[in-house]
Amino acid sequence: MVDFNVLPDWIFVILWGLSLAAVAYWQKQQLKRTQEGFPDLITLARADTTVLECNSAYQQLLGDWRGRRWIEAVPLAERAQVQEKLAQLTPEQPTFTSVNSLPDAKGEIRWFEWVNQGIFDRRGQLQRIQAVGRDVTQQKRLERELKEQEERFRALIENSHDILHYVDAEGRLYCLNPKAPEA
């Protein structure tokens, strides 16, 4: 049996440090196992946006950004807005959502919806940013196509000299074009 009363204090400090290191290592491994196979992009960055960790989905789509600042990939037109939202993170309001375009690993522009979570120290200072992103490129393309079709349809109606209309399920008459002669 070991008499702990006769052991020097520094041994307890070393054992305590080793136990903390073991817990940190176990947590990191657990996080990696959780992230593998997850379709969303997950990243952990410092407050200055330097990427510390990113999951395999992130690396496959955007490349390995570890050690680089992700804010530099955000187009200049969108960067100021993202930086403003980052500056507004507080322990009381630790998250924000943004939709940004980014070049993927092949250089093609894709759209991502990001949920950003600030991680703060005891003094309320931003230390880390965890972000989970989803590729919404297909949705953005469909929205753009729908808008273009609506604009073409509106132009067709407004420039037609024929009387154009439609009736909804309740029998209400809609979409009489302004250039049509009075009926």
N, C-alpha and C positions, 0 to 999 in steps of 0.2 A: 504494500500500500504506500502511496506517495503522500508525504506530509507537505501540503501546499504552503504551510506557514513558513517553511524554511527555504522555499524557492525565491530567487531574486525577482523583483518587480518587472525587470525588462523581459523576462520570459513570458509573462502574461501579455505584455505589449506585443511581442512577436506573435504569440498565438492568436491574439485578437486581430492583428493585421492579416494573418494568414486566413483566418475564418472569413473576414470581409472580402478578401481577394477570391476565395473559393465561392462565396455567394455571388459576387459580381460575375465571375466566370460562368457559373451555372445559369444565372439570369440571361446572360448574353447568348448562351447556347440554346436556352429555351426559346428566346425571341427568334433566333434563326430558324429553329424547327417550326415555329408557328408561322413564320412568313413564307416558307418554302411552299410553292404550289398555290399561293394566294394570288388571285388575278390582279388585284389592285397594286399600284405602285406605292411602296412605303419607304420613307427616308427619315433619317434623324440627322439634324444639322445643328451646328453652333448658332448662337444668336446672330453672328455675322453672315449666316447662310452657308458656311463651309460644311459640306456633306461629310458626316462621320460614318454612317452606315446607310446602305440601300439594299433592298431585297432583290432577288433574281429577276422578278418581273420588271423592276425599274431598270436594272442593268441591261436586260435584253432589249427593251424598247428605247431607252434614252442613253445607254452606255454607262460605264462606271464613272460616276462623278465624285467618288470619295476623294477628299482632299481639295476639291474645287468648290467655288461658290456658285450655288444654283441660281442666284439672282442674276448672274452674268448671262445665263441662257434666256432669260425673259426678254422679249423684244423691247427696245427702248420706249416705244409708244405705250407699253403696259407697265414698264418697270416702276415709274413714279407712283402709280396707284398701288402696286404691291408693297413698295417700301413704306408708303403711308399707312397701309393696313398693318404691316409689321410693327411700326412705331406705336400703333394704338393698342397692341396687345398688353393686357394687364392681368394680374391674378384674378380680378373680378370678371374680366372679359377675355378669357384665354384663347378663344378660337375665332377664326374667320374662314370663309369659303371664297374661293376665287376661281375663275375660269380663265386660263391663259393658253396662248399658243406657244409651242416650243418646237424646236427642230429635234427630230428623233435621231437615232444613231446613224441613219442613212442620210440625214440632212433634210428630210421631208418635214414640212410643217404639220404638226398635229395639235389637237386641242385637248386640254386636260382640265377636269374639275378637281380642285384640291381642297381638302379640309385640313387646315393648318392649326396645330395645337401648340401653344407656348408652354414651356416648362420653366418654372421660376424657382429661385432659391428662397430661403427664409426671409430675406429682406425685400422680396418682391421684384428682384432683378431677373430679366429674361436670360436664361442660360442655354436653352435648347429649343428647337422647333421640330416637332414631329409632324410630318405631312403624309396624308394618304390621298393618292390621286387615282382618278379613273379616266381612261381614254374616252373622250366624248366626240372624237373626230367625225364619226359617221353621223351622229346626231346633228352636229354643226353643218355638215354637208347637206343633209336632208332639210334642215331649216332654211338654208340659203336657197336650195332648189325650190322649195315651197314658196318662198318670198318672190323669187323670180317668176314663177308661174302665176302667182297672184297679180304681179305687176303687168305681165303680158295679157292676162285675162281682163284686168281693169282697162288697159289701153284699148283692147279690142272692143269692149263694151262702149267706152266713151267715144270712140271714133267711128262707130257703126252708124249708118243712116237708117238702118232697119230698127223696128221696135223690138227690143230684147227685154225679156222679163222672165221671172220664175216665180212659182207659187210654192210656199212651204206647206207642211203637213196640215196646218190649220187653215189653209186657204188664203193666207196673206200674200199680197203681191209685192215682189221685191225687184230691185235692180233695173228700173227703167232708165235707159241711158239718156243723158241730157240733150244729146244732139238729134234724137229721133223726133220726127214731126208729131204734133199733137194728134192723138187718136180721136 
